[in-house]
Each structure stands twice: as structure tokens, then as C-alpha cells.
Amino acid sequence: MTKRQRIYSKFNGLCAYSGTPLEDDWQIDHVEPIRRNWWDGTCEHPERETEDNLVPCQRAINKYKSSNPLETFRNFQLGRMHERMKKLPKNPKSEEGIKRKESMLRIASYFGITPDKPFKGTFYFEEYDNRQENIRGQV
């Protein structure tokens, strides 16, 4: 089994963050970022380059999370998304505005976020880990 197949199988073909079925263009993300240096390909945290730190995720989610730490992604990017959605223009005029709105609505849909329903605060992989612990505790 290849490394990519092992990462894909970690959550049975579901995104580690949203729990949605992985789309064909899914990517591998570092939960704790390694922050690659674009000029020479090195990274700031090579010790984080382990399979334990790698998870499968939707391409759009990986792009949105970028190289942010997990708690920034949780609390700022997703935690306040419902508030930002309320401020979205109904009919953006520029191509950039249209793309930004589409991107935000796509990310929100993965997590079930609406202007009236904030992010629940936990990621699928955290719920999955808790379920696995409960199963092991029952055996």
C-alpha cells in the first residue's frame, strides 16, 4: 500500500476535517503545519513530516487552512465564518468577489456552517479518535 493510500484509508475515505467523502482532487494536509519555504523547498518544522501528522482532506479545505495552525483554523477561520457569511454581498460585482463568495460558501457547506449556525468546534478526526477510544475501552 502506498503512502497516499494509507493516508486515504485513515478515515475510510472521508475528509479528516469535515467528515465528508473525499472528492477526486483530495489532498494530504499536515495537521500541524510544516511551512515550506517557496524559495528552496525546505521547511520550518521538518520534525512534523510524519504520517501521524498527515491527514486526507478536501482540496478546498486544505487551500483555505493554508499553513495555519489547527487552533487558528478552528477558532478564527471556521469559528467566525458564520459572522463573515452575514456580510457577504448578495451579488458580488467583481470576478474576485464572486470567487471569494463561492469559496467561502463551499467551505461552509463542508462543515454545515450557515449565517445562523456556527462551526460546531470539533473536526471529524477528533470525533473519530474519540469513537475509536470508546470502542477500545469496550473490548
Protein Blocks (a to p, Z undefined) as FASTA:
>chain_A
ZZklmmmmmngopafklopacdfkbccddfbagkiafknopafblmlmcfklpccddfkl
mmmnmmadfklmmmmmmmmmmmmmmmpcfbafbfklmmmmmmmmmmmmmnopafklcceh
iafklmmmmmmmmmmmmZZ
